Amino acid sequence: MGKGFGDVQDYFHSTFPDVLIEDLIGFQGSHGDSFEIHPLLPRKQWKFFYLGDLRYHGHDIDILWKEDWSSTTPGMQSKLFVWVDGKRVAESNNLNSSLQVSLH
């Protein structure tokens, strides 16, 4: 447990993942049956990332970005994919654009 500050404990251990998930990866929840992903990642700096087993409104969410999906095909085949409960439900070619995802 972190060092106390008055009557409040240091909860950096739970704040740090929030910064990564909500800010860097850009996962923004809502009150409804949807969420938005708008990463703040610099496109040329990240080859891939995976955020998996994210439990949200009773569903399992997996998010995967890969800069190049095929090493045998010329050029970059960049894609951001989102799965809900094991079913691919959304994708985007642009890492830095907003992607709306429905849970149903």
C-alpha positions as CSV (number, residue, x, y, z in Angstrom):
1,M,0.0,0.0,0.0
2,G,1.3,3.5,-0.8
3,K,2.4,6.1,1.6
4,G,-0.5,7.9,3.2
5,F,-1.5,11.5,2.5
6,G,-3.7,12.7,5.3
7,D,-6.5,10.2,5.4
8,V,-6.1,9.2,1.8
9,Q,-3.9,6.3,0.6
10,D,-1.7,6.6,-2.5
11,Y,-3.7,4.7,-5.2
12,F,-1.2,5.1,-8.0
13,H,-1.4,1.4,-8.7
14,S,-4.9,1.8,-10.0
15,T,-4.5,5.3,-11.5
16,F,-1.6,4.3,-13.8
17,P,-3.7,1.7,-15.7
18,D,-6.5,4.3,-16.1
19,V,-4.1,6.7,-17.7
20,L,-2.9,4.0,-20.2
21,I,-6.4,2.7,-21.0
22,E,-8.4,5.9,-21.1
23,D,-5.8,8.4,-22.3
24,L,-3.1,6.6,-24.3
25,I,-5.3,3.8,-25.8
26,G,-8.3,6.2,-25.8
27,F,-11.0,3.9,-24.4
28,Q,-14.0,6.1,-23.4
29,G,-17.0,4.4,-21.9
30,S,-20.6,5.6,-21.9
31,H,-23.8,5.0,-20.0
32,G,-25.3,3.2,-22.9
33,D,-24.3,0.0,-24.8
34,S,-21.4,1.5,-26.6
35,F,-17.9,3.0,-26.2
36,E,-15.4,5.0,-28.1
37,I,-11.8,4.4,-28.9
38,H,-9.6,7.4,-29.8
39,P,-5.9,6.6,-29.2
40,L,-3.4,9.3,-28.5
41,L,-0.6,7.0,-29.6
42,P,1.9,8.4,-32.1
43,R,1.3,6.3,-35.2
44,K,4.9,5.9,-36.3
45,Q,6.2,5.0,-32.8
46,W,4.0,2.0,-32.1
47,K,4.2,-1.2,-34.1
48,F,1.4,-2.9,-32.2
49,F,-0.5,-2.9,-28.9
50,Y,-3.1,-5.3,-27.4
51,L,-5.5,-4.5,-24.6
52,G,-7.4,-7.6,-23.7
53,D,-9.8,-9.1,-21.2
54,L,-11.2,-5.6,-20.5
55,R,-14.6,-6.2,-18.7
56,Y,-17.1,-3.5,-19.7
57,H,-20.9,-3.5,-19.0
58,G,-20.8,-7.3,-18.7
59,H,-18.9,-7.9,-21.9
60,D,-15.3,-8.9,-22.7
61,I,-13.5,-6.4,-24.9
62,D,-10.2,-6.9,-26.8
63,I,-8.5,-4.1,-28.7
64,L,-5.6,-4.8,-31.1
65,W,-3.6,-2.4,-33.3
66,K,-0.9,-3.7,-35.6
67,E,1.0,-1.5,-38.0
68,D,1.6,-4.2,-40.6
69,W,-0.5,-7.3,-40.7
70,S,1.4,-9.0,-43.6
71,S,5.1,-9.1,-44.0
72,T,4.7,-10.6,-47.5
73,T,2.4,-7.9,-48.9
74,P,4.1,-4.7,-50.0
75,G,3.2,-1.6,-48.0
76,M,1.6,-1.2,-44.6
77,Q,-1.7,-2.9,-43.8
78,S,-2.4,-1.0,-40.6
79,K,-5.5,-1.9,-38.7
80,L,-7.2,-1.4,-35.3
81,F,-9.6,-4.2,-34.5
82,V,-12.1,-4.5,-31.7
83,W,-13.7,-7.7,-30.4
84,V,-16.7,-7.9,-28.1
85,D,-17.2,-11.3,-26.5
86,G,-14.9,-12.9,-29.1
87,K,-16.7,-11.4,-32.1
88,R,-14.9,-8.8,-34.2
89,V,-17.3,-5.8,-34.3
90,A,-15.2,-2.8,-35.4
91,E,-12.1,-1.9,-37.3
92,S,-10.3,1.1,-38.5
93,N,-7.3,1.8,-40.8
94,N,-6.5,4.9,-38.9
95,L,-5.0,4.6,-35.4
96,N,-5.7,8.3,-34.5
97,S,-9.3,8.6,-35.6
98,S,-12.3,8.1,-33.3
99,L,-14.0,4.7,-33.5
100,Q,-17.5,4.1,-32.1
101,V,-18.2,0.6,-31.0
102,S,-21.6,-0.9,-30.1
103,L,-21.8,-3.8,-27.7
104,H,-24.6,-5.4,-29.7
